[in-house]
Amino acid sequence: MAIEVNGKTIATTANGYLENAADWSEAVAEALAAEESVELSERHWDVIRYLREEYFDNGQNQPMERAVLKAMAQRWGSKPTSKDLYQLFPLAPTKQGTRIAGLPEVRRKGGY
């Protein structure tokens, strides 16, 4: 599979994840989100940036939902719920968010 972004073809896996994380940009994130009918707001970007920071700055960590909730509470100044994250990323915040963030597919089984 592949997506077209600014005249460039970006290779993706069968599940929609980037084959090469170096291909990611905000424009690529917008294109990936559009394919999933997600319109990115500033809160989406907060989650995406957090997921990327954790992966690239913290030993390729792919945080579970509880860690994302805690981090967003600090960034947003109020405690979000799981429902709040699922409103942003309806197909699972840590999986759909990771895909849009241009990170490798999460291999763990669910978990809070």
C-alpha positions in Angstrom: 0.0 0.0 0.0 1.0 3.6 -0.4 -0.3 7.2 0.1 0.4 10.2 -2.0 1.7 13.3 -0.2 2.8 16.5 -2.0 3.6 14.5 -5.1 5.6 11.9 -3.2 4.6 8.2 -2.8 4.9 7.0 0.8 5.0 3.3 1.3 2.8 1.8 4.0 2.2 -1.6 5.4 -1.0 -3.6 4.8 -2.3 -2.2 8.1 -1.5 1.4 7.1 1.7 2.0 9.1 4.6 3.8 7.4 7.3 1.3 6.2 9.9 4.0 6.9 9.5 6.2 9.9 11.8 8.8 8.3 9.0 9.4 5.7 6.8 11.0 8.4 6.0 14.7 8.4 3.0 16.7 9.6 1.7 16.6 6.0 2.0 12.8 6.0 0.1 12.7 9.4 -2.7 14.8 7.9 -2.9 12.4 4.9 -3.0 9.3 7.2 -5.6 11.0 9.4 -7.7 11.9 6.4 -7.7 8.3 5.2 -9.2 7.4 8.6 -11.7 10.3 8.6 -9.9 12.0 11.5 -9.7 15.8 11.4 -6.6 16.7 13.4 -7.1 19.3 16.2 -4.5 20.6 18.6 -5.5 17.9 21.1 -4.8 15.3 18.4 -1.4 16.9 17.8 -0.7 16.8 21.6 -1.2 13.0 21.6 0.8 12.5 18.4 3.7 14.6 19.6 3.7 12.7 22.9 3.7 9.3 21.2 6.6 10.4 19.0 8.5 11.8 21.9 8.1 8.6 23.9 9.2 6.5 20.9 12.2 8.5 19.8 13.4 10.0 23.2 12.5 7.1 25.5 14.0 3.9 24.0 11.2 3.3 21.5 8.6 3.2 24.2 5.0 2.8 23.0 2.9 3.8 26.0 -0.3 2.2 27.0 -3.5 4.2 27.3 -3.0 4.9 31.0 0.4 6.6 30.4 -1.2 8.7 27.5 -4.0 9.8 29.8 -1.6 10.9 32.5 0.6 12.8 30.1 -2.4 14.5 28.5 -3.7 15.5 32.0 -0.4 17.3 32.5 -0.4 19.0 29.0 -4.1 20.0 29.1 -4.4 20.9 32.7 -7.5 18.7 33.2 -7.8 14.9 33.6 -9.1 13.3 30.3 -11.0 10.0 30.3 -10.6 7.1 28.0 -13.7 8.3 26.3 -12.0 11.6 25.6 -9.1 9.8 23.9 -11.5 7.5 21.9 -13.3 10.6 20.6 -10.0 11.8 19.2 -8.9 8.4 17.9 -12.0 6.1 17.6 -10.0 3.0 16.5 -8.0 3.0 19.7 -5.8 5.9 20.8 -2.6 4.0 21.1 -3.0 2.1 17.8 -4.6 4.7 15.6 -2.6 7.5 17.2 0.6 5.5 16.6 -0.3 4.9 13.0 -0.9 8.6 12.3 2.3 9.5 14.3 4.3 7.5 11.8 5.5 4.9 14.3 5.7 1.1 14.0 2.7 -1.0 14.7 2.0 -1.7 18.4 2.4 -5.4 18.9 1.1 -5.8 22.4 -2.4 -7.0 23.2 -4.6 -4.2 24.4 -4.3 -3.3 28.0 -5.2 -0.1 29.9 
